Amino acid sequence: MADFTEQNRQYFDKMASTYKDNFANVVESLSNLTRDRRLWMSDKWTDTEAGKGQEIKMLEYACGPGHVSIALAPYVTKVIGLDVSDNMISEFNKNAQEANLSDKMTGRKGDLLAESFSEEMNSPEIFDFDLVVISVALHHFENPGLAMKRLGERLKKGGVCFIIDFVPAQHHEFDKEFAEAGKTVKSHGFSREQTWELFEGAGLSEGFEYEVIQEPINFTKDGKTFEKTIFVAKAKLV
Ligand SMILES: C[S@@+](CC[C@H](N)C(=O)[O-])C[C@H]1O[C@@H](n2cnc3c(N)ncnc32)[C@H](O)[C@@H]1O
């Protein structure tokens, strides 16, 4: 595992069991946002004309405790959550079970940014997805361009990639409070142009959209609240 990924693994392993409670309003905002954007990101779901009766496979990469997967799982047939943190994967599987979704949701430890893949990451189950989702995680990857390419390789032709991340901003107070997290962050947000370049570089060039969400999300630490503006983006693999 690359050093930067290992730093992320250690940091998120430590916070996995408290993440959902510590960032309860972030988790709720991301879940609601994802659910609300479902038909914006794709027309292929188990309850839509385009998807009814078909297998619809979703991958959530860097899935954390799984709230975004839980928001979409009722409308797909299978969800795989991958994360480098074992403890996040335990949380993902526990939360899936509590939501009565463990028949279709499985979390696995996996690193798709590694130089070479484990046998498990090369198995057919981890390919041919209809949808790949990356929520507030792209800024934690050492090489977001490589990450997008690796994730693009996991999509079916015509499959959709959906991203939630931060818009570029200076947040000195936020960075000070979350200083330890700073060691795990590589990019301080992505503009429309940067996001388009990442998508296009991965062959995801059809139907690209990037939308800034007007309502910021609130991170609370030690009684202080920090606002972060996020965007959603999507495009299809051609
Ligand atoms: C800020 S959390 C986001 C979790 C969740 N997606 C969400 O929306 O709240 C970032 C996640 O990315 C994972 N992560 C960091 N680097 C990674 C990498 N190279 N590959 C896979 N997962 C990674 C961390 O373990 C952590 O669970």
The ligand as an SDF file (V2000), in Angstrom:
LIG
                    3D

 27 29  0  0  0  0  0  0  0  0999 V2000
  -14.0020   11.4030    4.3600 C   0  0  0  0  0  0  0  0  0  0  0  0
  -14.2220    9.6650    4.3230 S   0  0  0  0  0  0  0  0  0  0  0  0
  -15.6500    9.5290    3.2620 C   0  0  0  0  0  0  0  0  0  0  0  0
  -16.5040    8.3240    3.6060 C   0  0  0  0  0  0  0  0  0  0  0  0
  -17.8190    8.2440    2.8610 C   0  0  0  0  0  0  0  0  0  0  0  0
  -17.5890    8.0310    1.4310 N   0  0  0  0  0  0  0  0  0  0  0  0
  -18.6790    9.4810    3.0820 C   0  0  0  0  0  0  0  0  0  0  0  0
  -19.3240    9.9220    2.1330 O   0  0  0  0  0  0  0  0  0  0  0  0
  -18.7640    9.9630    4.2110 O   0  0  0  0  0  0  0  0  0  0  0  0
  -12.9280    9.1200    3.2690 C   0  0  0  0  0  0  0  0  0  0  0  0
  -12.8480    7.6040    3.1270 C   0  0  0  0  0  0  0  0  0  0  0  0
  -11.9020    7.2900    2.1130 O   0  0  0  0  0  0  0  0  0  0  0  0
  -11.1810    6.1410    2.5030 C   0  0  0  0  0  0  0  0  0  0  0  0
   -9.9250    6.1540    1.7340 N   0  0  0  0  0  0  0  0  0  0  0  0
   -8.9170    7.0430    1.8140 C   0  0  0  0  0  0  0  0  0  0  0  0
   -7.9780    6.7690    0.8970 N   0  0  0  0  0  0  0  0  0  0  0  0
   -8.4040    5.6880    0.2100 C   0  0  0  0  0  0  0  0  0  0  0  0
   -7.8850    4.9240   -0.8870 C   0  0  0  0  0  0  0  0  0  0  0  0
   -6.7270    5.2300   -1.4430 N   0  0  0  0  0  0  0  0  0  0  0  0
   -8.6160    3.8960   -1.3370 N   0  0  0  0  0  0  0  0  0  0  0  0
   -9.8050    3.5670   -0.7680 C   0  0  0  0  0  0  0  0  0  0  0  0
  -10.3340    4.2330    0.2630 N   0  0  0  0  0  0  0  0  0  0  0  0
   -9.6570    5.2810    0.7450 C   0  0  0  0  0  0  0  0  0  0  0  0
  -11.0330    6.3040    4.0000 C   0  0  0  0  0  0  0  0  0  0  0  0
  -10.7020    5.1090    4.6520 O   0  0  0  0  0  0  0  0  0  0  0  0
  -12.4060    6.8700    4.3720 C   0  0  0  0  0  0  0  0  0  0  0  0
  -13.3120    5.8450    4.6880 O   0  0  0  0  0  0  0  0  0  0  0  0
  1  2  1  0
  2  3  1  0
  2 10  1  0
  3  4  1  0
  4  5  1  0
  5  6  1  0
  5  7  1  0
  7  8  2  0
  7  9  1  0
 10 11  1  0
 11 12  1  0
 11 26  1  0
 12 13  1  0
 13 14  1  0
 13 24  1  0
 14 15  1  0
 14 23  1  0
 15 16  2  0
 16 17  1  0
 17 18  1  0
 17 23  2  0
 18 19  1  0
 18 20  2  0
 20 21  1  0
 21 22  2  0
 22 23  1  0
 24 25  1  0
 24 26  1  0
 26 27  1  0
M  CHG  2   2   1   9  -1
M  END
$$$$
